[in-house]
Amino acid sequence: MQTQDELVRGERVVALMWPRRISQARLASAIGVDPSSFSQKLRGKRPWYLREVTQLAIELNTTVAYLIGESDEVRPVDGSENGVGRTGLEPVTDGL
């Protein structure tokens, strides 16, 4: 069972970073985290905050579900830019 500190799958983040040639320092800056803390978060040594995970998904053009291992779909499937919709983590209400 994963702990909260291991919530984001570091190997998935790194696998998305390399083809895009994004450094850890650049990605850390983009999500508002110190590079040292970012490295520790990737290794599961420090906890992630929801804001960081959401921003990470945006920067890597994937979903939060992919980053935490709940989905194997790398790209957003709903057509949104970041997989969480423009208004955040609100439930889908289409068809109600």
C-alpha positions in Angstrom: 0.0 0.0 0.0 1.3 3.5 -0.9 1.8 6.1 1.7 0.7 9.7 1.1 4.4 10.6 0.5 4.5 8.1 -2.4 1.2 9.2 -3.9 2.8 10.5 -7.1 4.6 7.9 -9.1 8.1 9.5 -9.5 9.0 7.1 -12.4 5.9 8.3 -14.3 6.9 11.9 -13.9 10.5 11.2 -15.0 9.2 9.2 -18.0 7.2 12.2 -19.1 10.0 14.7 -18.4 12.8 13.1 -20.6 11.1 13.1 -24.0 10.1 16.7 -23.4 13.6 17.6 -22.2 12.3 19.2 -19.1 14.8 19.4 -16.2 13.8 18.8 -12.6 14.8 22.4 -11.8 12.6 23.8 -14.5 9.6 21.6 -13.6 10.1 22.4 -9.9 10.0 26.1 -10.7 6.9 25.7 -12.8 5.0 24.1 -10.0 6.4 26.4 -7.3 8.6 24.0 -5.5 12.3 24.2 -4.5 14.4 21.9 -6.7 15.7 20.0 -3.7 12.2 19.4 -2.3 11.0 18.4 -5.8 13.7 15.7 -5.9 12.7 14.4 -2.5 9.0 14.4 -3.5 9.8 12.3 -6.6 11.6 9.8 -4.4 8.7 9.6 -1.9 10.6 11.3 0.9 8.4 14.4 1.1 4.6 14.7 0.8 2.9 16.2 -2.2 0.1 18.9 -2.0 -2.9 18.8 -4.2 -2.0 22.1 -5.8 1.4 20.7 -6.7 0.1 17.5 -8.2 -2.5 19.4 -10.2 0.1 21.9 -11.5 2.4 18.9 -12.3 -0.3 17.3 -14.4 -0.9 20.6 -16.3 2.9 21.1 -16.9 3.2 17.5 -18.2 -0.1 17.6 -20.1 -1.4 14.5 -18.4 -3.9 13.7 -15.7 -3.6 13.5 -11.9 -5.0 10.0 -12.2 -2.0 9.0 -14.4 0.5 10.6 -12.0 -0.8 8.7 -9.0 -1.1 5.4 -10.8 -4.9 5.2 -11.0 -4.9 5.3 -14.8 -2.5 4.1 -17.5 -3.8 6.8 -19.9 -1.0 9.3 -20.2 -3.0 12.1 -21.9 -6.2 13.7 -20.8 -9.1 11.8 -22.4 -11.8 14.4 -21.9 -10.3 17.0 -24.2 -9.3 19.4 -21.4 -5.9 20.8 -21.3 -4.9 19.2 -18.0 -7.3 16.4 -17.3 -8.9 18.2 -14.4 -11.1 20.6 -16.4 -10.9 24.4 -16.5 -12.6 24.8 -13.1 -10.6 22.3 -11.1 -11.6 19.1 -9.6 -15.3 19.6 -9.9 -17.5 16.6 -10.8 -18.9 16.3 -14.3 -22.6 17.3 -14.3 -23.4 16.8 -18.0 -26.6 15.0 -18.5 -28.1 15.6 -15.0 
